[in-house]
Every structure is written in structure tokens, then in C-alpha cells.
Amino acid sequence: MPVRGGPRRRRGGSEIIVAEAAVNALAFYLRLAESADDLAAWRAARADAGSALEADEETLDPEVRPLLAVARQDSADAPEQPIGAAWWLPTGRVGLPCVVPAWRRRGVGSALLATAVRETLAHGGATPWLMAPAAWVAFCERHGFARAAGTSAAAPIEQLTLIDPSALLPADLGSRYLGVTGGRLRLTQTAHAALAVTALAAQAQNRLDLLSHDLEPALYDRVPFLAAVRRLALARMGRVPVRVLLVDAAPAVRRGHRLIELARQLSSDVQIRAVPEHCAERGDRFLLADDSGYCLTPFHDPQAWRVDFASGIETRRLRAGFARIWEQASDHPALRRLFL
């Protein structure tokens, strides 16, 4: 029986393969098409998208892993709407994504490709490669693929190999589902870290805990992140769903940081406290989403962020440390005047 209105979570087996367009307002999700109904929906999505990208023998390979994109429905009783499809093989072969016309240019194709590549690397370890007609080469190159050596640029169908996995990071981060899509990433670009914290906050259903030096504006003073915090604070009103531990509030106050203004407006649900001096000198900085996901900047590696959307053990370990500091923390003096 197909799942209605949300991602399917399987127990046991290899892994749950579910991806969510977190930065795109959770508009669609991805899953491995395993049941007869899912396989029928997968073929229907390919047909509706007008896919003639791969020969039938490739998609009928018994080793093929079909990936289905489904639009999120407002009602649990609404029938599922397949909107895209892709596939991969343990050999490293990745099928080009196909998306129905109404859903094109909305990140579905990028999410499908990123997820197919991620699963190929996780399960087979072979370098991902694909075959693309000339009209698809630019799309593939934007996502880190390049022509294989010796391939003619004039060939009607070209073989491309993944050479720059970092080009897929934005789509990868937008296709991870909190509590489901495991695998740790090490990010070195602020733009990627900003996407990660926004995706985590957008999917949090119960709580966010943030430990920061000065509320790094490139991460936490961005409209999508602030909108996610406001949504959670209002949805969980009265339960203090958002807690912030801040080492130095002065720079954020001078800049007019919008998270501080949000905490002033929703002071019972977005609370900010000062990290005690004895805890401030050495320590990690992180964002925790529910009991599953984190974005961590270790003290010994301050120029990088470690991200995992489904690591309950590490998230709980970090939250235990956060709770110990929270109990010792007090209202931040630089903020007290603003909240009067």
C-alpha cells in the first residue's frame, strides 16, 4: 500500500532511502521504489516526464535502484502525485533524472541526481558516471560531472564522470531528511553551512538548541533560517522550543541581529542566555535539531562544519553538554536592556 502524504520509513534492511527538499519548503520527498505500486508510479513519472534518456534494458536491469520523487500533499487522504524519477546501479552508473513539466526548475532534478550519487557512493563505492545527450551536458557539468577522457564533444550521447562532488552539496543538503538520511558531511564553505543549518531548522518539529560565539550572521541572520525558527517557536509555544547559548552578544547587538529581535518578540519561546566564562574559552559550537541532527564546528577545527541529519547518539551527546551549560547560564547582560 503506498504511503500517503509523507516519506516512507522502513524498519530493518539496508537503509531508509528518503530525501526531503528541506530548503524548498518541504514540497516533495524522495524514496526508493520497491513495491509494485511504487514501481508503477516510477514508470508513470518517467512517462509523464517524457523520458527517453536511457534504453529500456538499463532501467530493467535487475540490479537497478529506482528512485521516486513524490509531491507532498496537504491531506493524508490525497492520492500521491509522482513528479520525478531517477535510478542508479552498484556499478556506479547513474540515470539522468526526469521531472514532470509542472515541477521543473524547482530543484527536483538536482535532488534526484544528488540522492542517486549519494546512494551510489554509500552502497557501491564506485565513482558515479552517466550517459547524457548534448542537451543535458551543461546540467551535469553544473553538478560536478565532466566528459570522460577521449569523449568527443560532438557525440550525440556523452559519458560523464563525477569529478567534483562538492558541486552537488547544495542539492545534497536540500535532499536530506531529518532523522532519516544518515551520513556525516564535512563542510568548508560558509554558504554550504548556511544551507545545512537552514535545512535542519526547517525540519525541526520539537526543538532547536544553538551554542554560538556571536550568532554568526552568515548562518543565523538569514531570512530562511529566521523563518524556520519563528515557525517552530509558534508551533511549540509554551515549551521553550528554541534555546540559544551565546558567548559574546555585543557584536550581534551592534549589528542589529534579527534573531535577537525575534527572541525579544517571542521571549517565552526563544530564549537566549550567556555562556559562563569558565565554559566559554574552549568548546564546540553547534546547532541541534530535535534528537537527530546537528551542525558542529569543533574547537580544534574552527574553519569547518560537521553535519549529520540522522545521528541520534552524537546529537544527544552534544545536547547533554548544552544542558549542563544552560543550567549554569544566566540572562545575557548585553541583552537584558533590550528586553525590558
C-alpha positions as CSV (number, residue, x, y, z in Angstrom):
1,M,0.0,0.0,0.0
2,P,1.6,3.3,-1.0
3,V,2.3,5.8,1.7
4,R,0.1,8.9,1.6
5,G,1.4,12.4,2.2
6,G,4.8,11.7,3.6
7,P,8.1,9.7,3.4
8,R,8.1,6.0,4.0
9,R,10.2,4.7,6.8
10,R,11.2,1.1,6.6
11,R,12.5,-0.9,9.5
12,G,15.5,-3.1,9.2
13,G,17.1,-3.9,5.8
14,S,19.8,-1.8,4.4
15,E,18.8,1.9,4.9
16,I,15.8,4.0,4.7
17,I,16.1,6.0,1.5
18,V,14.1,9.1,1.9
19,A,15.1,12.6,0.9
20,E,13.3,15.8,1.5
21,A,13.5,19.2,-0.2
22,A,14.1,20.9,3.1
23,V,15.2,24.2,1.8
24,N,12.3,24.2,-0.7
25,A,9.6,24.3,1.9
26,L,9.4,20.5,2.2
27,A,7.5,20.5,-1.1
28,F,8.5,16.9,-2.1
29,Y,10.2,13.8,-0.9
30,L,12.2,11.0,-2.5
31,R,12.2,7.3,-1.8
32,L,13.4,4.1,-3.2
33,A,10.7,2.5,-5.4
34,E,10.4,-1.1,-4.1
35,S,6.8,-2.1,-4.0
36,A,4.8,-2.9,-7.1
37,D,2.8,0.3,-6.6
38,D,6.0,2.4,-6.3
39,L,7.5,0.8,-9.4
40,A,4.3,1.6,-11.3
41,A,4.4,5.2,-10.1
42,W,8.1,5.4,-11.0
43,R,7.4,4.3,-14.6
44,A,4.4,6.6,-14.7
45,A,6.6,9.6,-13.6
46,R,9.2,8.7,-16.3
47,A,6.4,8.5,-18.9
48,D,4.8,11.8,-17.8
49,A,8.2,13.5,-17.9
50,G,8.6,12.3,-21.5
51,S,11.8,10.4,-20.6
52,A,13.6,8.8,-23.5
53,L,17.0,9.2,-21.8
54,E,18.0,5.7,-21.2
55,A,17.4,2.5,-23.1
56,D,14.8,0.1,-21.7
57,E,17.4,-2.5,-20.9
58,E,19.2,-0.2,-18.5
59,T,16.1,0.5,-16.4
60,L,15.1,-3.1,-16.4
61,D,18.5,-4.3,-15.1
62,P,17.7,-6.5,-12.0
63,E,20.3,-4.5,-10.1
64,V,18.8,-1.1,-10.8
65,R,17.8,1.0,-7.8
66,P,14.8,3.2,-8.9
67,L,14.3,6.5,-7.1
68,L,10.9,8.1,-7.0
69,A,10.0,11.8,-6.3
70,V,6.6,12.5,-4.8
71,A,4.9,15.8,-4.2
72,R,3.9,16.4,-0.6
73,Q,0.1,16.6,-0.2
74,D,-1.8,18.8,2.3
75,S,-4.1,16.0,3.2
76,A,-3.2,12.5,4.3
77,D,-6.1,11.1,2.2
78,A,-5.0,12.8,-1.0
79,P,-3.6,10.4,-3.7
80,E,0.2,10.5,-4.2
81,Q,1.5,12.6,-7.1
82,P,4.7,11.2,-8.6
83,I,6.7,14.1,-10.1
84,G,10.1,12.6,-11.0
85,A,12.3,9.6,-11.2
86,A,16.0,8.6,-11.4
87,W,18.0,5.4,-10.8
88,W,21.4,4.1,-10.1
89,L,23.4,0.9,-10.3
90,P,26.0,-0.5,-7.9
91,T,28.5,-0.3,-10.7
92,G,28.4,3.5,-10.4
93,R,26.1,4.1,-13.3
94,V,23.6,6.9,-12.6
95,G,20.5,7.5,-14.6
96,L,19.6,11.1,-15.5
97,P,16.7,12.5,-13.5
98,C,13.4,13.1,-15.2
99,V,10.8,15.5,-13.9
100,V,7.2,16.2,-15.0
101,P,6.8,19.6,-16.7
102,A,4.9,21.3,-13.8
103,W,7.7,20.6,-11.4
104,R,10.7,21.6,-13.4
105,R,13.1,24.3,-12.2
106,R,12.1,23.6,-8.6
107,G,15.1,21.6,-7.5
108,V,13.5,18.2,-8.1
109,G,16.0,17.1,-10.7
110,S,19.0,18.3,-8.7
111,A,17.7,16.5,-5.6
112,L,17.2,13.3,-7.5
113,L,20.7,13.4,-9.0
114,A,22.3,14.3,-5.7
115,T,20.5,11.4,-3.9
116,A,21.3,8.9,-6.6
117,V,25.0,9.9,-6.4
118,R,25.0,9.8,-2.6
119,E,23.4,6.3,-2.6
120,T,25.8,5.0,-5.3
121,L,28.8,6.1,-3.2
122,A,27.3,4.7,0.0
123,H,26.4,1.3,-1.3
124,G,28.8,0.6,-4.2
125,G,31.7,2.9,-3.7
126,A,32.3,3.1,-7.5
127,T,32.8,6.6,-9.0
128,P,29.4,7.7,-10.3
129,W,29.1,8.2,-14.1
130,L,26.3,8.7,-16.5
131,M,25.4,9.0,-20.2
132,A,23.9,12.3,-21.3
133,P,22.6,13.7,-24.6
134,A,24.1,17.0,-25.6
135,A,21.1,19.0,-24.1
136,W,21.9,17.6,-20.7
137,V,25.7,18.1,-20.6
138,A,25.5,21.7,-19.1
139,F,23.2,20.4,-16.3
140,C,25.6,17.6,-15.5
141,E,28.6,19.8,-15.5
142,R,26.9,22.2,-13.1
143,H,26.6,19.3,-10.7
144,G,30.2,18.2,-10.8
145,F,30.4,15.8,-13.8
146,A,32.8,16.1,-16.7
147,R,33.3,14.4,-20.0
148,A,35.4,11.2,-19.9
149,A,38.8,11.4,-21.5
150,G,38.6,10.7,-25.2
151,T,34.9,11.5,-25.5
152,S,34.1,13.7,-28.4
153,A,32.1,16.9,-27.6
154,A,30.2,16.3,-30.8
155,A,28.9,12.9,-29.8
156,P,25.1,12.6,-29.6
157,I,25.4,10.7,-26.3
158,E,28.4,11.5,-24.0
159,Q,29.8,9.7,-21.0
160,L,30.4,12.0,-18.0
161,T,32.1,11.1,-14.7
162,L,31.8,12.8,-11.3
163,I,34.9,14.8,-10.6
164,D,33.7,17.5,-8.2
165,P,31.4,16.1,-5.5
166,S,31.3,19.5,-3.8
167,A,29.2,20.8,-6.7
168,L,26.4,18.5,-5.6
169,L,26.5,19.7,-1.9
170,P,23.6,22.3,-2.2
171,A,21.3,19.8,-3.8
172,D,22.5,17.1,-1.4
173,L,21.8,19.2,1.7
174,G,18.4,20.1,0.3
175,S,17.5,16.4,-0.1
176,R,18.4,15.1,3.4
177,Y,15.6,14.2,5.7
178,L,16.0,14.9,9.5
179,G,16.2,11.6,11.4
180,V,16.4,9.5,8.3
181,T,19.2,10.4,5.9
182,G,22.4,9.5,7.7
183,G,26.0,10.1,6.8
184,R,28.3,12.8,8.1
185,L,29.5,15.7,5.9
186,R,32.5,18.0,6.4
187,L,31.7,21.4,5.0
188,T,34.4,24.1,4.5
189,Q,32.3,26.8,2.8
190,T,30.1,29.2,4.8
191,A,27.4,29.1,2.0
192,H,27.1,25.3,2.4
193,A,26.9,25.6,6.2
194,A,24.2,28.2,5.9
195,L,22.2,25.7,3.8
196,A,22.7,23.0,6.3
197,V,21.5,25.0,9.4
198,T,18.5,26.2,7.4
199,A,17.6,22.7,6.3
200,L,17.9,21.4,9.9
201,A,15.8,24.2,11.3
202,A,13.2,23.9,8.6
203,Q,12.6,20.3,9.5
204,A,12.8,20.5,13.3
205,Q,9.5,19.6,14.9
206,N,10.3,19.8,18.6
207,R,13.3,21.9,19.5
208,L,16.4,23.7,18.4
209,D,19.4,24.3,20.6
210,L,22.1,26.7,19.4
211,L,25.5,27.3,21.0
212,S,27.3,30.2,19.3
213,H,30.1,32.6,19.9
214,D,28.4,35.7,18.4
215,L,25.4,34.4,16.4
216,E,27.4,34.2,13.1
217,P,25.3,36.4,10.8
218,A,26.2,34.4,7.7
219,L,24.5,31.4,9.2
220,Y,21.9,32.7,11.7
221,D,20.8,36.1,10.4
222,R,19.3,34.9,7.2
223,V,15.6,35.1,6.3
224,P,15.1,31.3,5.6
225,F,16.7,30.4,9.0
226,L,14.8,33.0,10.9
227,A,11.5,32.0,9.3
228,A,12.2,28.4,10.4
229,V,12.9,29.5,13.9
230,R,9.7,31.6,14.1
231,R,7.6,28.7,12.7
232,L,9.0,26.3,15.4
233,A,8.6,28.8,18.2
234,L,4.9,29.5,17.3
235,A,4.1,25.8,16.7
236,R,5.6,24.8,20.1
237,M,4.6,27.8,22.1
238,G,4.9,27.5,25.8
239,R,7.5,24.7,25.6
240,V,10.7,26.8,25.1
241,P,11.4,25.1,21.8
242,V,14.4,27.4,20.9
243,R,17.3,27.9,23.3
244,V,20.4,29.9,22.5
245,L,23.6,30.0,24.4
246,L,25.7,33.0,23.4
247,V,29.3,33.7,24.4
248,D,29.6,37.3,23.2
249,A,26.4,39.2,22.5
250,A,28.0,42.6,21.9
251,P,28.7,42.1,18.1
252,A,25.2,40.8,17.5
253,V,23.6,43.7,19.3
254,R,25.7,46.2,17.4
255,R,24.7,44.6,14.1
256,G,21.0,44.5,15.0
257,H,20.9,40.7,14.6
258,R,17.4,39.7,13.7
259,L,17.5,36.5,15.8
260,I,17.8,38.8,18.9
261,E,14.8,40.8,17.8
262,L,12.9,37.6,17.3
263,A,13.8,36.5,20.8
264,R,12.6,39.9,22.1
265,Q,9.2,39.4,20.4
266,L,8.9,35.7,21.5
267,S,10.7,35.9,24.7
268,S,9.0,32.9,26.3
269,D,9.7,30.6,23.3
270,V,13.1,31.8,22.0
271,Q,15.4,32.2,25.0
272,I,19.0,33.5,25.0
273,R,21.4,33.0,27.8
274,A,25.1,33.9,28.4
275,V,27.7,31.2,28.5
276,P,29.6,31.3,31.8
277,E,33.2,32.5,31.5
278,H,34.6,29.1,32.6
279,C,32.8,27.4,29.8
280,A,33.5,30.0,27.1
281,E,37.2,29.6,26.3
282,R,37.3,26.1,25.0
283,G,34.3,24.5,23.5
284,D,32.5,23.4,20.3
285,R,29.8,25.5,18.6
286,F,26.8,23.8,17.2
287,L,23.1,23.7,16.2
288,L,21.0,20.7,17.3
289,A,17.7,19.9,15.6
290,D,15.3,17.6,17.6
291,D,17.1,14.5,18.7
292,S,18.6,13.6,15.4
293,G,20.6,16.3,13.5
294,Y,23.4,18.6,14.2
295,C,25.8,21.1,12.6
296,L,29.0,21.2,14.6
297,T,32.1,23.4,14.5
298,P,34.7,21.6,16.7
299,F,37.0,23.8,18.8
300,H,40.1,22.1,17.2
301,D,38.7,22.6,13.6
302,P,37.2,26.1,13.6
303,Q,37.1,26.6,9.8
304,A,34.9,23.6,9.2
305,W,31.4,22.3,9.9
306,R,30.4,18.7,10.5
307,V,26.8,17.9,9.6
308,D,24.7,14.9,10.1
309,F,20.9,14.7,9.7
310,A,20.5,11.3,11.4
311,S,22.9,10.8,14.3
312,G,20.9,10.4,17.5
313,I,23.9,9.4,19.5
314,E,26.1,12.4,18.7
315,T,23.1,14.8,18.9
316,R,22.2,13.5,22.4
317,R,25.9,13.8,23.5
318,L,26.0,17.4,22.4
319,R,22.7,18.2,23.9
320,A,23.8,16.8,27.3
321,G,26.7,19.2,27.2
322,F,24.4,22.0,26.2
323,A,22.0,21.2,29.1
324,R,24.9,21.4,31.6
325,I,25.9,24.9,30.4
326,W,22.2,26.0,30.2
327,E,21.7,25.2,33.8
328,Q,24.7,27.4,34.8
329,A,23.9,30.2,32.3
330,S,22.1,33.5,33.1
331,D,20.4,36.2,31.1
332,H,22.9,37.9,28.9
333,P,23.7,41.4,30.3
334,A,24.0,42.9,26.8
335,L,20.5,41.7,26.0
336,R,18.8,42.5,29.3
337,R,18.3,46.1,28.4
338,L,16.8,45.3,25.0
339,F,14.2,43.0,26.6
340,L,13.0,45.5,29.2
